[in-house]
Amino acid sequence: MIFEVAILNVKEGLSKDFEANFKIAEKIISSIKGYISHDLKKCIEEKNKYILLVNWETIEYHEIGFRKSDEYQEWKSLLHHFYEPFPTVEHYK
């Protein structure tokens, strides 16, 4: 199992819209083969900052299975326009 970790900096004033879209997007990611679980947490100190933790069976399920899928295009259209700067994604075991 690997952990995908992303710090998400949401543009000022868009947190509520981001959270609403994430509720839709989490249904997408949870349907992907190799997905185990995820958790999105809002930062206490910075109101527009979140951390996303996703558990995958392998890194390939994330980087190939998800990111190369049609579902990822939908995920991207729901969420990617909220970020400034665009997040760095890292993987941990």
Secondary structure, DSSP 4 states (H G I P E B T S, - for coil): -EEEEEEEEBPTT-HHHHHHHHHHHHHHHTTSTTEEEEEEEE-SSSTTEEEEEEEESSHHIIIIIITTSHHHHHHHHHHGGGBSSPPPEEEE-
